[in-house]
Amino acid sequence: MNFLSINACGIGGAGKAGWIKGLKQEHDIDFLMIQETKKEDISRVGISNFWGNKDFDMEFVSSIGMSGGLLCIWDPVLFEASSFVKKTNFLIVSGKIKGSELILNVVNVDAPQSVAAKKDVWFELSNCLEDLPGMWVVGGDFNAVRDPNERKNSKFNNSCAANFNSFIFNSRLREYDLKGCRFTCVRGNGRKLRKIDRFLVCSDFFNRWPDATFRALPVSFSDHGPILLISQMKNFGAKPFRVFNSWLEKEGFKELVEKSLDCFNISGPPDFVLIQKFAAIRKGIKEWRDEVKKKEGEISSRALEELEDLEKCMEFRSLSEEEEWAFLENKKVLFEFERNKASDLKQRARLKWALDGDENSKFFHALVNVRKVVNGIAGLILESGWVNKPSLIKFEVMKFFRSRFTEEVSNTPVWIVKVLSNYPIWINLVLSGRLP
């Protein structure tokens, strides 16, 4: 699902409906969250102007006079809402993602100004996070920053930031790296900048969609820029091939690499030959890896079944000497299988763990996803604007590195000029790249 959050500073202004509808259609939004509606009552007919059609579900929290007001609109084809929690400063929409039966709670937040009032909201919201099952996406205007770097030309309130960070930590929420703009709120004629609009997600959501993009759009009809959380994955083609250290200990790996090059017979430039050698080795290792995974899966399943059978026997009688040996051997097989899996995760996380044999796979898996988020390129800001099409991103990256590895020769030696002037055919060879 794709999420869009906007502090609209009132939805009755001229042009705002068209602006929000344009953002929704451009970014293929499935769930829209609006803060500061400044409306005590909202009609379904009027909201269709923001969504673009009449195929939507909605829920809202009324404003108090001309202050506050929350609105959530979503696509009922993708999300089926089942319950709501409506408070002055937040609106929780709970339901299921259709087609997957995953439970998702979406929170639209519009935090108050005072530090004490915000602390009360964090406490109340934390209780809701503990009580409701499923994944969480918490977004909106939090009116708080996490560190001094998220403000410019305004005073940093340490106690407010400490309360906000404690809420995030205690609720086990995570945040994707912000792309696009550095700040989300612009005030004082552009002098005061703050990052107070954001999306926070639970660990389950983060691990399920580690390639999601959190992006801030420029400020337009409000002093808050819209923020996007795009969970749809982009296909960048084949991923880099990785060799794990645990493979080196497995029987037949060395022989497999040597065998992959037995029939190798390709000539050409050295760099081309090297690439083809790597391709041949990679192909052989992939076939060997798939075969080993299948065999290990069958062995571990068989060992687990035998262990369960022996544990049932333990409840009624003592095991024989042969059964005790089988029990220990099967436990050894499962331990070795999990040890290799944890070792591969540690290598992918690129973390040197202090204790040998630590098998906290969930911890290392989370670190791998964090690396994906930090190192991933969701899009690039070019002269034409934001680009997130994989083919264009790869082209721009290639162009960047090509410029770094290109050397400009300012002064060509005189003797080369004389030689080339006497042999025009050499010039053609040079220009075509065929000169040996």
LOFIZA-142522 format. One record per residue: residue in one letter; y, z, x of N, C-alpha, C in turn. Coordinates in pm, whole numbers. Each point is the difference from the previous one (the first is absolute). Layout:
! LOFIZA-142522
SITE;sevo;n_y;n_z;n_x;ca_y;ca_z;ca_x;c_y;c_z;c_x
SITE;A;Y;Z;X;Y;Z;X;Y;Z;X
...
! end
This chain:
! LOFIZA-142522
SITE;sevo;n_y;n_z;n_x;ca_y;ca_z;ca_x;c_y;c_z;c_x
SITE;M;-120;0;83;120;0;-83;125;0;87
SITE;N;104;-61;-53;130;-3;68;100;84;-78
SITE;F;75;84;72;92;94;-62;144;-31;42
SITE;L;93;17;-94;142;-17;28;73;122;-55
SITE;S;84;63;84;78;115;-42;148;-28;23
SITE;I;83;31;-102;144;-27;7;76;116;-61
SITE;N;97;55;74;98;88;-60;113;-90;-50
SITE;A;0;-26;-130;88;-102;-57;143;48;-21
SITE;C;21;135;4;133;55;-29;51;-49;-136
SITE;G;-92;0;-98;34;-48;-134;-54;-140;-23
SITE;I;-71;-17;-112;-61;-132;-27;81;-80;-102
SITE;G;120;49;-32;80;-71;-100;102;-96;58
SITE;G;10;-4;135;101;-85;61;-33;-148;-11
SITE;A;103;-82;9;-19;-145;-9;-75;-51;122
SITE;G;-100;-82;-24;-75;-63;108;-118;78;50
SITE;K;-14;128;-37;-109;81;56;-136;-41;-54
SITE;A;-6;-36;-127;-127;-42;-57;-53;-125;71
SITE;G;87;-98;20;-42;-121;71;-37;27;144
SITE;W;72;92;65;-29;36;140;-139;62;12
SITE;I;-29;98;-86;-130;68;6;-113;-96;-38
SITE;K;23;-82;-103;-103;-97;-40;-28;-99;112
SITE;G;104;-43;71;-20;-91;113;-82;62;110
SITE;L;25;128;31;-79;70;102;-145;15;-44
SITE;K;-20;31;-127;-136;18;-52;-80;-130;10
SITE;Q;62;-111;-35;-70;-128;4;-19;-52;143
SITE;E;101;21;85;-8;-49;138;-110;69;78
SITE;H;-18;130;-21;-95;77;79;-128;33;-76
SITE;D;-19;-62;-115;-124;15;-77;-30;148;-27
SITE;I;95;68;-62;-9;144;-21;-89;31;-120
SITE;D;-87;103;17;-88;45;-107;46;133;-61
SITE;F;77;77;77;47;130;-48;145;18;45
SITE;L;89;18;-98;143;12;27;46;142;-31
SITE;M;73;61;95;50;136;-15;152;-2;15
SITE;I;72;46;-102;147;-1;1;50;144;-14
SITE;Q;94;37;86;65;131;-9;146;-19;-44
SITE;E;59;107;-51;139;0;-45;25;-109;-105
SITE;T;-80;4;-108;22;-97;-108;129;32;-76
SITE;K;35;130;-5;118;46;-73;-6;-40;-147
SITE;K;-124;5;-53;-23;-33;-141;-81;111;-66
SITE;E;49;50;-114;-74;102;-74;-114;-61;-79
SITE;D;15;-124;-42;-106;-69;-75;-11;-142;52
SITE;I;-123;-47;11;-24;-134;55;-87;-77;-99
SITE;S;46;-116;-39;-77;-83;-93;-89;-96;75
SITE;R;-116;-28;-57;-96;-92;63;57;-142;6
SITE;V;80;-36;-99;57;-136;-3;92;-21;119
SITE;G;85;101;29;93;-14;111;-69;-1;135
SITE;I;-112;73;13;-70;10;128;-68;-132;36
SITE;S;-33;-82;-100;-64;-129;31;90;-88;86
SITE;N;132;24;-3;92;-76;84;-18;35;147
SITE;F;-44;122;28;-24;42;139;-137;-50;49
SITE;W;-99;-3;-89;-137;-37;39;-19;-152;0
SITE;G;69;-69;-88;-10;-146;-3;-84;-53;-115
SITE;N;-83;85;-65;-79;-39;-116;-32;126;-80
SITE;K;-75;-18;-109;-31;114;-88;-136;61;27
SITE;D;-70;-49;104;-133;51;32;12;114;100
SITE;F;36;118;-47;15;116;88;-18;128;-80
SITE;D;-30;108;73;2;135;-56;109;76;72
SITE;M;50;106;-62;111;73;60;-1;147;-42
SITE;E;69;81;76;25;140;-34;130;40;67
SITE;F;73;94;-60;130;35;57;30;148;-21
SITE;V;93;50;80;57;133;-15;147;-19;-30
SITE;S;47;60;-109;140;-18;-42;95;64;100
SITE;S;115;-60;12;104;58;85;65;118;-73
SITE;I;70;83;76;77;109;-58;146;-46;2
SITE;G;45;-50;-113;133;-62;-4;-2;-128;81
SITE;M;87;-9;99;6;-117;88;-58;31;137
SITE;S;-89;99;5;-60;40;127;-152;-12;-8
SITE;G;-60;-62;101;-144;-7;9;-61;-107;-88
SITE;G;-126;21;-36;-74;-98;-80;-99;-76;85
SITE;L;-126;-4;-43;-107;-68;74;-71;-100;-89
SITE;L;-44;-111;59;-69;-104;-75;-112;-59;85
SITE;C;-119;-11;-58;-114;-66;65;-49;-114;-90
SITE;I;-20;-116;60;-52;-117;-72;-116;-55;82
SITE;W;-111;-37;-66;-115;-50;75;-74;-108;-79
SITE;D;-83;-73;73;-80;-108;-57;-128;59;-58
SITE;P;-20;-4;-132;-121;60;-59;-129;-75;34
SITE;V;12;-122;52;-120;-74;42;-61;63;125
SITE;L;86;58;86;-48;58;126;-14;152;-5
SITE;F;82;66;-82;2;146;0;-3;51;-143
SITE;E;-94;90;-27;-15;58;-134;40;147;5
SITE;A;114;34;-57;49;137;2;-75;85;-102
SITE;S;-24;127;38;-74;90;-88;77;128;-33
SITE;S;89;45;90;76;123;-26;131;-3;77
SITE;F;93;87;-42;133;4;61;43;145;19
SITE;V;78;23;107;67;127;22;148;-31;13
SITE;K;79;51;-93;142;-34;-5;85;123;30
SITE;K;73;-5;110;92;106;39;138;-61;23
SITE;T;99;84;17;136;-49;19;13;-86;125
SITE;N;-70;41;108;17;-68;129;-119;-83;45
SITE;F;-105;-5;-79;-110;-91;34;-82;-35;-124
SITE;L;-62;-117;7;-85;-52;-107;-133;-44;63
SITE;I;-110;58;-47;-133;-34;53;-73;-85;-103
SITE;V;-47;-117;43;-82;-87;-84;-140;-3;60
SITE;S;-98;53;-73;-138;5;48;-85;-101;-75
SITE;G;-90;-64;72;-87;-99;-63;-100;-58;97
SITE;K;-56;-115;-37;-102;-66;83;44;-141;36
SITE;I;-35;-40;123;20;-140;42;-116;-80;-58
SITE;K;30;-93;-87;-105;-75;-68;-80;-85;99
SITE;G;-130;-6;-26;-88;-77;87;-61;82;110
SITE;S;57;116;29;-53;85;108;-32;141;-47
SITE;E;55;39;-116;-17;135;-54;56;108;92
SITE;L;88;-37;91;66;99;86;109;71;-78
SITE;I;2;133;10;103;79;-67;125;3;87
SITE;L;114;-33;-59;126;-6;75;108;75;-77
SITE;N;72;85;73;115;71;-57;126;-51;69
SITE;V;92;-55;-77;125;-54;54;114;93;-42
SITE;V;78;45;99;108;95;-26;134;-66;29
SITE;N;87;0;-98;136;-50;13;92;121;19
SITE;V;66;11;116;76;120;36;149;-31;6
SITE;D;80;89;-58;146;-3;16;42;143;29
SITE;A;5;37;128;22;139;39;145;42;-22
SITE;P;24;129;-27;136;49;-18;74;11;133
SITE;Q;126;41;-5;84;5;119;-18;129;80
SITE;S;-2;115;-65;0;127;72;-133;26;68
SITE;V;4;73;111;-119;30;79;-97;86;-81
SITE;A;52;102;-69;-86;90;-78;-68;-73;-116
SITE;A;75;-89;-68;-59;-75;-111;-108;-96;49
SITE;K;23;-63;115;-102;-89;57;-127;78;35
SITE;K;17;119;56;-116;83;36;-84;33;-123
SITE;D;67;28;-112;-73;28;-125;-76;-124;-47
SITE;V;60;-117;15;-67;-125;-40;-123;-24;88
SITE;W;13;23;132;-115;-19;90;-114;95;-39
SITE;F;33;124;-35;-102;98;-39;-71;-44;-128
SITE;E;78;-43;-98;-57;-43;-129;-85;-125;17
SITE;L;48;-93;83;-74;-124;23;-129;27;78
SITE;S;2;94;95;-120;37;76;-109;51;-92
SITE;N;36;80;-99;-99;51;-95;-64;-113;-80
SITE;C;80;-99;-37;-55;-116;-71;-95;-79;88
SITE;L;35;-14;129;-87;-73;93;-136;67;15
SITE;E;-2;133;-6;-126;73;12;-84;-7;-126
SITE;D;65;-6;-115;-72;8;-127;-60;-133;-44
SITE;L;68;-110;29;-46;-131;-50;-90;-68;102
SITE;P;-116;-53;-41;-90;-71;93;50;-141;28
SITE;G;-57;-63;104;31;-139;29;97;-19;115
SITE;M;38;-125;22;93;-35;107;144;16;-49
SITE;W;93;10;99;140;25;-33;92;-100;70
SITE;V;98;-49;-76;112;-76;55;127;66;-52
SITE;V;77;59;90;121;74;-37;119;-77;56
SITE;G;86;-48;-86;112;-82;46;128;31;-75
SITE;G;112;-41;59;128;16;-66;108;51;93
SITE;D;99;64;-60;115;54;74;-25;149;21
SITE;F;-31;41;125;-32;139;31;123;81;41
SITE;N;112;-67;19;124;69;37;-18;93;119
SITE;A;-88;-37;92;-28;83;119;-49;-90;112
SITE;V;33;38;121;-49;-71;118;-97;91;75
SITE;R;-79;-59;90;-101;77;72;45;41;139
SITE;D;92;-76;61;52;34;133;140;-59;15
SITE;P;74;41;103;140;-46;17;14;-151;14
SITE;N;-104;-70;48;10;-145;19;7;-76;-132
SITE;E;-29;69;-110;5;-66;-130;137;13;-68
SITE;R;99;47;76;137;8;-50;96;-59;102
SITE;K;114;-46;-48;104;-50;89;136;37;-58
SITE;N;83;64;84;135;43;-39;0;98;-116
SITE;S;-103;86;-6;-3;107;-99;-76;118;60
SITE;K;23;118;-54;-55;123;55;-148;14;-35
SITE;F;-81;40;99;-143;21;-20;-24;144;-44
SITE;N;-70;16;-113;-32;133;-53;-143;34;42
SITE;N;-12;94;94;-130;33;57;-93;64;-103
SITE;S;51;90;-83;-86;68;-97;-50;-97;-108
SITE;C;84;-94;-40;-42;-100;-99;-112;-87;57
SITE;A;16;-45;125;-103;-83;65;-129;79;19
SITE;A;12;129;36;-118;84;21;-78;17;-131
SITE;N;72;22;-110;-67;13;-130;-72;-130;-39
SITE;F;68;-113;25;-57;-130;-36;-124;-30;85
SITE;N;7;25;130;-114;-24;88;-117;93;-34
SITE;S;30;123;-38;-107;93;-39;-70;-49;-126
SITE;F;78;-52;-96;-59;-55;-122;-93;-117;33
SITE;I;43;-89;88;-82;-116;37;-128;44;71
SITE;F;14;95;93;-115;47;77;-98;75;-89
SITE;N;48;93;-80;-89;81;-84;-67;-82;-110
SITE;S;66;-107;-43;-58;-87;-103;-88;-108;60
SITE;R;-11;-2;134;-84;-97;73;40;-145;-34
SITE;L;130;-23;-2;52;-134;-26;34;-70;131
SITE;R;1;-132;-3;30;-79;119;103;-107;-36
SITE;E;62;-54;106;105;-100;-22;-23;-119;92
SITE;Y;9;-120;-56;-8;-122;81;131;-19;77
SITE;D;-9;-70;113;121;-32;76;92;-90;-83
SITE;L;128;30;3;97;-78;-77;34;-130;72
SITE;K;-8;-111;-72;35;-131;51;129;-48;-67
SITE;G;62;-99;59;120;-59;-59;126;72;43
SITE;C;47;95;-79;120;76;31;-37;139;50
SITE;R;89;56;80;-25;134;53;40;109;-100
SITE;F;103;-28;-81;50;97;-98;-12;-60;-140
SITE;T;-6;89;-100;-18;-46;-138;118;33;-90
SITE;C;95;79;49;116;39;-82;127;-17;82
SITE;V;97;-71;-57;127;-29;69;114;53;-85
SITE;R;82;88;60;114;57;-72;121;8;92
SITE;G;116;34;-58;121;12;79;45;-131;59
SITE;N;-7;-107;-79;39;-135;48;-77;-43;123
SITE;G;-128;39;3;-86;-42;110;-1;94;119
SITE;R;75;110;-8;5;92;114;-118;97;2
SITE;K;-43;45;-119;-107;99;-8;-131;-68;-41
SITE;L;-100;12;86;-129;-63;-24;-109;106;2
SITE;R;-98;-12;-92;-110;96;-5;-129;-70;-45
SITE;K;-112;56;45;-130;-45;-49;-54;109;-93
SITE;I;33;-12;-128;-42;102;-96;-93;-57;-107
SITE;D;-19;-132;-2;-95;-63;-92;-125;-33;80
SITE;R;-117;30;-55;-124;-22;76;-120;2;-95
SITE;F;-113;-42;57;-130;13;-67;-87;93;84
SITE;L;-65;95;-65;-98;88;63;-133;-20;-71
SITE;V;-109;-8;76;-132;-24;-59;-98;102;54
SITE;C;-110;21;-73;-104;91;45;-86;-69;106
SITE;S;-84;77;69;-83;-54;108;-99;-104;-52
SITE;D;-55;22;-121;-96;-96;-56;65;-136;-21
SITE;F;121;-2;-53;73;-126;-19;31;-63;136
SITE;F;44;82;95;37;-50;134;-121;-62;70
SITE;N;-117;65;-10;-119;-52;66;-59;-121;-72
SITE;R;24;-8;-130;-53;-115;-76;86;-125;23
SITE;W;132;21;19;92;-113;23;84;27;125
SITE;P;-63;2;119;77;26;123;95;-112;37
SITE;D;-21;-119;-57;86;-115;31;115;-16;-100
SITE;A;20;99;-86;109;-9;-98;136;1;72
SITE;T;100;-57;-66;134;-13;59;102;80;-80
SITE;F;75;85;71;112;74;-60;128;-62;53
SITE;R;79;-59;-89;115;-79;43;124;35;-82
SITE;A;114;6;66;128;25;-67;78;-130;-9
SITE;L;56;-26;-117;81;-120;-23;149;36;11
SITE;P;85;-97;26;144;28;13;60;56;-129
SITE;V;104;81;16;73;56;-115;74;-114;-71
SITE;S;-4;1;-134;65;-108;-75;81;55;-116
SITE;F;-64;24;-115;71;46;-119;9;153;-8
SITE;S;-50;70;100;2;145;2;30;46;142
SITE;D;28;130;18;17;47;137;-133;37;65
SITE;H;-110;-23;-74;-135;18;53;-65;-138;10
SITE;G;-66;-28;111;-75;-123;11;-138;15;-63
SITE;P;-50;-101;-69;-136;6;-56;-104;15;111
SITE;I;-109;69;-28;-109;16;97;-128;-55;-61
SITE;L;-82;-61;85;-124;-64;-42;-119;65;69
SITE;L;-110;14;-73;-129;37;58;-98;-108;-43
SITE;I;-34;-87;94;-87;-115;-27;-139;29;56
SITE;S;-99;10;-86;-136;31;46;-88;-124;13
SITE;Q;50;-114;-46;-78;-123;12;-10;-41;147
SITE;M;-122;-26;46;-24;-31;141;22;-148;28
SITE;K;55;-29;118;19;-137;45;-114;-40;92
SITE;N;-45;-124;-14;-110;-48;85;58;-69;123
SITE;F;-14;66;116;49;-55;126;-110;-70;79
SITE;G;-113;-27;-65;-108;-69;71;-94;97;70
SITE;A;-75;-53;94;-100;80;71;65;113;80
SITE;K;-65;119;-1;51;115;74;-52;-3;143
SITE;P;71;62;94;-48;5;139;-136;67;7
SITE;F;-86;-53;88;-136;54;16;3;118;97
SITE;R;-66;109;-38;1;121;83;-142;36;41
SITE;V;-18;32;129;-129;46;52;7;152;14
SITE;F;-95;72;-60;-1;146;3;-87;50;116
SITE;N;44;112;56;-73;58;114;-142;39;-37
SITE;S;-22;39;-126;-135;41;-42;-99;-115;8
SITE;W;49;-125;-9;-90;-114;9;-62;-12;139
SITE;L;76;44;102;-49;-13;137;-125;84;23
SITE;E;-18;105;-81;-117;87;14;-121;-52;-76
SITE;K;21;-98;-86;-111;-49;-83;-87;-99;79
SITE;E;-125;3;-33;-97;-85;69;23;-147;-35
SITE;G;2;-84;102;9;-145;-21;141;-55;3
SITE;F;103;86;13;137;-51;-3;31;-84;124
SITE;K;-35;51;118;28;-72;125;-74;-134;3
SITE;E;-127;3;-38;-79;-124;-1;57;-102;-98
SITE;L;53;52;-114;59;-89;-101;121;-75;55
SITE;V;85;71;76;120;-63;57;-40;-108;100
SITE;E;-98;31;85;-46;-99;98;-64;-121;-68
SITE;K;-76;25;-106;-67;-109;-72;100;-91;-70
SITE;S;114;57;-43;101;-80;-71;58;-110;87
SITE;L;-7;17;133;57;-98;93;-105;-86;69
SITE;D;-127;15;-42;-107;-79;65;21;-149;-20
SITE;C;35;-40;-119;14;-143;-32;146;-45;3
SITE;F;87;82;61;143;-34;3;25;-109;104
SITE;N;57;-110;-45;26;-112;91;122;-77;-50
SITE;I;119;57;24;126;-62;-43;90;-13;121
SITE;S;59;-116;17;92;-24;111;140;-19;-53
SITE;G;96;17;89;140;-15;-38;86;95;80
SITE;P;126;20;-39;88;94;70;-61;141;-2
SITE;P;24;77;105;-60;135;9;29;89;-119
SITE;D;126;-2;-52;32;87;-113;-78;-40;-125
SITE;F;-19;-132;-21;-76;-48;-114;-147;41;11
SITE;V;-56;-11;119;-140;39;23;-19;149;-26
SITE;L;96;82;45;-9;144;-20;2;36;-148
SITE;I;87;-66;-76;8;26;-144;-131;-37;-68
SITE;Q;-59;-111;38;-127;-42;-60;-113;95;37
SITE;K;4;55;122;-101;99;39;10;125;-87
SITE;F;124;46;-21;20;118;-86;-49;-28;-143
SITE;A;26;-123;-48;-43;-37;-135;-152;1;-12
SITE;A;-68;-49;104;-147;-2;-2;-56;143;3
SITE;I;60;85;83;-45;140;6;25;71;-131
SITE;R;118;-25;-57;35;65;-127;-99;-39;-110
SITE;K;-34;-127;-8;-94;-45;-102;-135;70;16
SITE;G;-47;10;125;-127;67;23;4;147;-35
SITE;I;110;68;36;12;143;-27;8;25;-151
SITE;K;71;-86;-75;12;19;-144;-136;-10;-68
SITE;E;-80;-96;41;-135;-13;-57;-85;121;35
SITE;W;10;45;127;-75;119;42;47;125;-74
SITE;R;132;14;-18;56;116;-69;-48;8;-144
SITE;D;1;-113;-72;-43;0;-140;-148;38;-10
SITE;E;-79;-50;93;-143;31;-1;-26;148;29
SITE;V;75;55;99;-16;141;36;46;90;-114
SITE;K;112;-35;-65;49;80;-113;-102;6;-113
SITE;K;-60;-114;-30;-100;-4;-106;-121;85;35
SITE;K;-45;-11;126;-118;76;44;30;151;0
SITE;E;119;38;51;37;142;4;17;57;-141
SITE;G;53;-82;-90;14;46;-138;-134;29;-64
SITE;E;-99;-87;26;-135;22;-54;-63;125;60
SITE;I;19;21;132;-59;116;67;61;130;-51
SITE;S;135;2;-15;67;122;-47;-37;30;-145
SITE;S;-13;-102;-85;-39;21;-139;-141;57;-9
SITE;R;-90;-54;84;-137;49;2;-6;145;49
SITE;A;81;30;103;2;137;54;54;98;-104
SITE;L;102;-41;-75;58;86;-102;-98;27;-113
SITE;E;-76;-103;-40;-101;17;-105;-109;96;45
SITE;E;-47;-16;124;-104;89;51;49;144;9
SITE;L;126;18;40;57;134;6;5;65;-139
SITE;E;41;-77;-100;5;53;-135;-137;40;-51
SITE;D;-101;-82;33;-137;32;-42;-50;126;68
SITE;L;30;15;130;-45;118;73;72;126;-49
SITE;E;129;-14;-37;73;116;-52;-57;46;-133
SITE;K;-48;-93;-82;-65;37;-125;-130;74;26
SITE;C;-74;-45;103;-126;66;35;24;143;50
SITE;M;113;20;72;31;133;54;12;107;-109
SITE;E;40;-40;-119;20;96;-107;-130;57;-53
SITE;F;-111;-71;23;-129;44;-57;-102;41;106
SITE;R;14;-48;123;-99;32;105;63;-15;136
SITE;S;-72;51;101;45;-14;138;-37;-138;51
SITE;L;85;-55;85;-26;-132;56;-104;8;111
SITE;S;-77;-106;10;-98;-8;110;72;-32;130
SITE;E;-69;10;110;61;-28;130;48;-144;7
SITE;E;-78;-91;-57;39;-142;0;123;-22;-87
SITE;E;8;69;-115;114;-14;-89;127;60;63
SITE;E;-17;111;74;116;59;69;55;-96;105
SITE;W;-92;-67;71;44;-98;100;75;-115;-68
SITE;A;-54;-48;-114;65;-109;-74;137;43;-51
SITE;F;11;126;-44;128;53;-50;106;-3;110
SITE;L;-37;47;121;95;2;112;37;-141;45
SITE;E;-97;-90;3;26;-138;44;93;-73;-97
SITE;N;-21;22;-128;87;-66;-100;142;54;8
SITE;K;16;132;23;132;56;17;68;-57;125
SITE;K;-79;-22;104;52;-56;123;49;-144;-23
SITE;V;-76;-78;-77;39;-137;-30;134;-3;-75
SITE;L;16;85;-103;123;4;-78;118;47;84
SITE;F;-26;100;87;107;51;86;48;-109;96
SITE;E;-92;-77;57;37;-106;93;78;-110;-71
SITE;F;-42;-30;-122;69;-103;-79;144;42;-29
SITE;E;21;123;-42;134;50;-30;83;15;127
SITE;R;-63;36;112;72;14;126;58;-133;45
SITE;N;-80;-107;-12;48;-133;38;113;-46;-91
SITE;K;-11;32;-131;104;-38;-94;131;71;31
SITE;A;-10;131;32;120;76;35;60;-49;131
SITE;S;-87;-40;95;49;-52;127;78;-130;-19
SITE;D;-49;-86;-88;71;-126;-29;136;27;-65
SITE;L;4;98;-91;126;34;-66;101;56;100
SITE;K;-49;84;92;90;56;102;58;-110;87
SITE;Q;-84;-100;34;49;-111;82;104;-82;-76
SITE;R;-23;-23;-129;96;-76;-80;131;77;-16
SITE;A;-10;134;-7;120;83;-14;74;14;132
SITE;R;-67;-35;111;58;12;135;51;141;26
SITE;L;-85;96;-33;36;140;17;-104;68;87
SITE;K;45;73;102;-90;78;85;-13;139;-62
SITE;W;-114;28;-58;-22;126;-69;-44;106;99
SITE;A;49;122;-17;-24;106;98;-146;42;3
SITE;L;-67;0;-115;-137;50;-7;-98;-117;-6
SITE;D;-97;2;91;-104;-102;-3;-87;22;-122
SITE;G;-36;-106;-66;-90;11;-114;69;31;-131
SITE;D;133;8;-2;70;23;-125;-21;-120;-92
SITE;E;-46;23;-123;-38;-109;-89;82;0;-129
SITE;N;127;36;13;87;0;-117;39;-144;-33
SITE;S;-92;-72;-61;20;-143;-25;120;-27;-89
SITE;K;23;88;-98;113;-20;-92;131;7;76
SITE;F;8;92;97;122;15;80;27;-127;80
SITE;F;-103;-52;68;19;-119;82;25;-124;-85
SITE;H;-64;-5;-118;23;-113;-89;147;-2;-45
SITE;A;55;117;-27;142;9;-39;90;-45;114
SITE;L;-36;35;125;80;-42;115;-4;-151;18
SITE;V;-116;-60;-25;-11;-145;9;94;-65;-100
SITE;N;5;54;-122;89;-56;-102;147;19;36
SITE;V;32;114;65;137;22;45;40;-105;102
SITE;R;-92;-32;92;27;-104;100;23;-136;-67
SITE;K;-78;-27;-106;18;-126;-72;140;-8;-60
SITE;V;45;111;-59;132;2;-63;110;-20;103
SITE;V;-12;69;115;104;-6;103;4;-138;67
SITE;N;-119;-56;28;-6;-125;76;4;-125;-88
SITE;G;-17;17;-130;-4;-117;-88;135;-67;-14
SITE;I;-1;-132;-15;122;-77;-23;-6;-54;-142
SITE;A;66;72;-91;-4;-42;-141;93;-117;-26
SITE;G;104;-14;81;95;-109;-17;105;4;109
SITE;L;82;-102;6;106;-11;100;131;-37;-69
SITE;I;109;56;52;132;-36;-49;55;-111;89
SITE;L;10;-120;-53;52;-116;73;137;-36;-55
SITE;E;57;-107;53;130;-44;-49;-5;-38;-148
SITE;S;-116;-48;-44;-16;-40;-141;-30;118;-90
SITE;G;-21;121;57;-32;118;-80;-137;55;35
SITE;W;-55;80;-91;-129;64;21;-113;-101;-20
SITE;V;-91;-8;99;-113;-92;-5;-128;80;11
SITE;N;-92;-15;-97;-128;71;7;-121;-92;-15
SITE;K;22;-131;8;-111;-94;-4;-72;0;135
SITE;P;-133;24;3;-71;12;128;20;-116;96
SITE;S;0;-124;-51;14;-116;88;137;-2;67
SITE;L;106;38;-73;134;2;58;16;114;100
SITE;I;-61;116;-30;6;113;93;-68;-35;132
SITE;K;-119;-60;-8;-73;-38;122;79;-104;81
SITE;F;65;-93;-72;80;-102;69;116;64;75
SITE;E;70;95;-65;115;65;64;-43;86;118
SITE;V;-114;68;-10;-51;81;111;-36;-90;118
SITE;M;-67;-112;-29;-35;-95;106;125;-55;68
SITE;K;102;-33;-81;124;-55;55;70;104;90
SITE;F;-5;128;-41;63;107;79;-66;12;137
SITE;F;-133;8;3;-69;18;128;4;-127;85
SITE;R;3;-116;-67;11;-124;77;133;-4;74
SITE;S;107;48;-63;130;3;66;1;95;118
SITE;R;-82;109;-9;-5;97;109;-78;-53;121
SITE;F;-93;-92;-25;-83;-51;108;40;-142;43
SITE;T;117;-43;-40;52;-131;40;104;18;109
SITE;E;-15;-75;108;93;10;112;87;-127;5
SITE;E;129;21;5;92;-113;10;36;-23;147
SITE;V;-26;-123;45;31;-36;139;138;-65;0
SITE;S;97;68;58;138;-50;-3;25;-109;103
SITE;N;-56;15;120;24;-96;107;-132;-63;44
SITE;T;-19;-126;-32;-121;-70;41;16;-49;144
SITE;P;-99;24;88;9;-48;139;27;-149;6
SITE;V;83;-42;100;42;-141;12;-117;-92;25
SITE;W;-98;47;82;-113;-89;34;-84;-34;-122
SITE;I;-8;93;-99;-77;-28;-121;72;-106;-83
SITE;V;133;8;-5;77;-100;-74;-21;-139;58
SITE;K;1;-9;136;-19;-131;65;-139;-55;-27
SITE;V;-102;87;7;-137;-46;-22;-18;-49;-143
SITE;L;50;79;-96;-15;-37;-140;78;-126;-34
SITE;S;114;-22;67;79;-121;-28;-71;-124;49
SITE;N;-85;13;104;-75;-114;51;-129;-25;-78
SITE;Y;-44;103;-73;-126;-16;-74;22;42;-147
SITE;P;52;-94;-79;29;32;-141;-121;47;-79
SITE;I;-121;-46;42;-119;41;-75;-23;150;11
SITE;W;43;59;112;-14;145;16;85;74;-103
SITE;I;115;-57;-28;89;63;-99;-68;7;-137
SITE;N;-67;-109;-37;-71;-3;-128;-112;104;-4
SITE;L;-69;12;115;-109;97;8;53;143;-13
SITE;V;113;27;63;59;134;-6;44;33;-142
SITE;L;68;-96;-65;49;24;-134;-111;17;-101
SITE;S;-112;-69;22;-111;9;-94;-91;118;30
SITE;G;21;66;114;-84;115;37;-134;-37;57
SITE;R;-18;-126;42;-130;-45;52;-7;-4;151
SITE;L;102;47;69;0;-2;146;-102;103;50
SITE;P;-98;-41;82;-104;95;46;58;101;98
! end
